[in-house]
């Protein structure tokens, strides 16, 4: 099975900017199909830095296309939330005790996830069973840019791309608890 570095090398060799939105989606669909078929390609082995580079390089239309694609949308959201615990810095979070519900518009409904920071741990899940301190609603493409370090959360709040219901403080503090990839947050 290819290691993460081999898949990273392959992903880095693709010039995403020359692809149309449809071509971009086909590449991702092909990788997802190979993963699902057990063909030795696992998207979860793609490094976070390369995932962030892909998001940084993708056009807004390409990310919107990904957000509208039912399987790829779910795959990317699950991948970001799965990685949150890996990039959580318990020292920075200190004694924070926060429950954040995330809502991503999907037609007439929302995809929902929940992130719980408690006792120096971070757990994210699609099971939203706890009462949130705050709820953040965002288009998938804007969330992906923020979560990969390619946009600043504060600027996205100001621009209305991230909307908060409930206490703003946990929403504003939340991303400071994570080691995000470098990205190009200055350009957001």
KAGINOR-V300262 format. One line per field, one symbol per residue. burial: I if it has 16 or more other ideal C-beta (glycine too) atoms within 10 Angstrom, else O. A space follows every 50 residues. Layout:
# KAGINOR-V300262
burial->???
This chain:
# KAGINOR-V300262
burial->OOOOOOIIOOIOOOOIOOIOIOOIIOOIOOIIOOIOOOOOIIIOOIOIOI IIIIIIIIOOOIIOIIIOIOOIIOIIIOIIIOIIOOIIOOOOIOOIOIII IIIIOOOOOOIIIIIIIOOOOIOIOOOOOOOIIIIIIIIIIIIIIIIIII IIIOOIIOOOIIOIOIOOOIIOIIOOIIOIIOIIIOOI
